[in-house]
Amino acid sequence: MSTVKNKKDKVLFDDLKDECVKFIKLMNQLDVENLTEDQEEEILGEMFASLTHLNVHSGLLKKQIES
């Protein structure tokens, strides 16, 4: 059951949660043995994009909560 009252806040929370899960999955992929250099670079690139997404959305959520 969600305690988030505002629909916009809920969307931001849900998006942030989904991106956190995505980032954790990417971190776990780095634990796989025998990754090629290309695979590792691809995962790290996706992690960077995910971190950027997390940074932007956490900033938006912070502003929304503060207003």
JOMO-V21778 format. One record per residue. N is the residue number from 1. PHI is phi in degrees with one decimal (NA if undefined). PSI is psi as a letter, one per 20 degrees, with the letter a starting at -180 (999 if undefined). OMEGA is omega in radians with two decimals (none if undefined). Layout:
n=N phi=PHI psi=PSI omega=OMEGA
n=N phi=PHI psi=PSI omega=OMEGA
This chain:
n=1 phi=NA psi=p omega=-3.11
n=2 phi=-86.7 psi=p omega=3.07
n=3 phi=-100.1 psi=j omega=3.14
n=4 phi=-79.6 psi=p omega=-3.06
n=5 phi=-84.6 psi=g omega=-3.05
n=6 phi=-82.4 psi=p omega=-3.10
n=7 phi=-62.3 psi=h omega=3.14
n=8 phi=-64.4 psi=g omega=3.09
n=9 phi=-62.1 psi=g omega=-3.13
n=10 phi=-61.5 psi=g omega=3.11
n=11 phi=-61.4 psi=g omega=3.14
n=12 phi=-64.7 psi=g omega=3.10
n=13 phi=-61.2 psi=g omega=-3.13
n=14 phi=-62.2 psi=g omega=3.14
n=15 phi=-65.3 psi=g omega=3.12
n=16 phi=-63.8 psi=g omega=3.11
n=17 phi=-61.8 psi=g omega=3.14
n=18 phi=-61.1 psi=g omega=-3.13
n=19 phi=-70.1 psi=h omega=3.06
n=20 phi=-62.2 psi=g omega=3.11
n=21 phi=-62.0 psi=g omega=3.13
n=22 phi=-59.9 psi=g omega=-3.12
n=23 phi=-63.7 psi=g omega=3.13
n=24 phi=-62.9 psi=g omega=3.09
n=25 phi=-61.3 psi=g omega=3.11
n=26 phi=-64.8 psi=g omega=3.10
n=27 phi=-59.8 psi=g omega=3.13
n=28 phi=-64.6 psi=h omega=3.11
n=29 phi=-63.7 psi=h omega=3.13
n=30 phi=-68.1 psi=i omega=3.13
n=31 phi=-78.8 psi=i omega=-3.14
n=32 phi=-66.7 psi=p omega=3.13
n=33 phi=-74.1 psi=q omega=3.05
n=34 phi=64.4 psi=k omega=3.02
n=35 phi=-68.2 psi=q omega=3.03
n=36 phi=-75.7 psi=r omega=3.11
n=37 phi=-60.6 psi=h omega=3.11
n=38 phi=-63.3 psi=g omega=3.12
n=39 phi=-63.4 psi=g omega=3.13
n=40 phi=-62.6 psi=g omega=3.12
n=41 phi=-63.0 psi=h omega=3.12
n=42 phi=-64.3 psi=g omega=3.12
n=43 phi=-63.1 psi=g omega=3.14
n=44 phi=-63.4 psi=h omega=3.08
n=45 phi=-63.9 psi=g omega=3.10
n=46 phi=-66.7 psi=h omega=3.09
n=47 phi=-65.2 psi=g omega=3.11
n=48 phi=-62.3 psi=g omega=3.11
n=49 phi=-62.8 psi=g omega=3.13
n=50 phi=-64.8 psi=g omega=3.10
n=51 phi=-62.1 psi=h omega=3.10
n=52 phi=-62.4 psi=g omega=3.11
n=53 phi=-61.0 psi=g omega=3.12
n=54 phi=-61.1 psi=g omega=-3.13
n=55 phi=-63.0 psi=g omega=-3.13
n=56 phi=-63.4 psi=g omega=-3.07
n=57 phi=-69.4 psi=h omega=3.10
n=58 phi=-67.4 psi=h omega=3.07
n=59 phi=-65.0 psi=g omega=3.10
n=60 phi=-63.0 psi=g omega=-3.14
n=61 phi=-65.7 psi=g omega=3.11
n=62 phi=-60.0 psi=g omega=3.12
n=63 phi=-61.5 psi=g omega=-3.13
n=64 phi=-63.6 psi=g omega=-3.13
n=65 phi=-67.6 psi=h omega=-3.11
n=66 phi=-71.5 psi=h omega=-3.09
n=67 phi=-86.0 psi=999 omega=none
